[in-house]
Amino acid sequence: MRIRARRSTIQAKRGIIRARGRVIHAGRGIIRTKRSLIRTKEATIRTKRSLIRTKEATIRTKRSLIRTKEAT
């Protein structure tokens, strides 16, 4: 994380501007912001994994239905 070219004096006074344009405030705020961003990322990963699990279950159900049809 590097200090970007200043967007505006207000943002510059507030703290470091991140790559996405979010301002990370100097001091303890940086740690808090980073932690919240990490938490968001973890939640996203969790959601993606659960979606994959759902898709797999759907495929399994479809296969079993096909098998049932073949049996009759």
C-alpha positions in Angstrom: 0.0 0.0 0.0 1.6 3.2 -1.1 0.6 6.9 -0.9 -1.1 7.8 -4.1 -1.0 11.0 -6.0 -3.3 13.3 -4.0 -6.9 13.5 -5.4 -8.0 16.5 -3.3 -6.7 18.4 -0.4 -9.6 17.2 1.8 -8.7 13.5 1.0 -5.0 14.2 1.5 -5.7 15.7 4.9 -7.8 12.7 5.9 -5.2 10.0 5.1 -3.8 7.7 2.5 -5.9 7.1 -0.7 -6.1 3.4 -1.6 -6.0 2.0 -5.1 -9.8 1.8 -5.3 -10.1 5.4 -4.1 -11.0 4.5 -0.5 -9.3 6.6 2.1 -7.6 4.8 4.9 -7.4 7.2 7.9 -4.1 7.6 9.7 -3.7 6.0 13.1 -5.8 3.1 14.5 -8.3 3.5 11.7 -6.0 1.9 9.2 -6.0 -1.4 11.2 -9.8 -1.2 11.6 -10.3 -0.6 7.9 -7.9 -3.4 6.8 -9.6 -5.8 9.2 -13.1 -5.0 7.9 -11.8 -5.4 4.3 -10.3 -8.8 5.2 -13.6 -9.8 6.8 -15.5 -8.8 3.7 -13.2 -10.8 1.5 -13.6 -13.9 3.8 -17.4 -13.6 3.6 -17.2 -13.4 -0.2 -15.1 -16.6 -0.3 -17.6 -18.3 2.0 -20.5 -17.3 -0.2 -18.8 -18.5 -3.3 -18.0 -21.8 -1.7 -21.6 -22.3 -0.6 -22.8 -21.5 -4.2 -20.5 -24.1 -5.6 -21.8 -26.6 -3.0 -25.4 -25.8 -4.1 -24.5 -26.3 -7.8 -22.9 -29.6 -7.0 -26.0 -30.7 -5.1 -28.2 -29.7 -8.1 -26.0 -31.8 -10.5 -26.2 -34.8 -8.1 -30.0 -34.5 -7.9 -30.4 -34.3 -11.7 -28.2 -37.4 -12.1 -30.2 -39.4 -9.6 -33.4 -38.3 -11.4 -32.0 -39.5 -14.7 -31.1 -42.8 -13.1 -34.6 -43.2 -11.7 -36.0 -42.6 -15.2 -33.8 -45.2 -16.7 -34.9 -47.7 -14.0 -38.6 -47.3 -14.9 
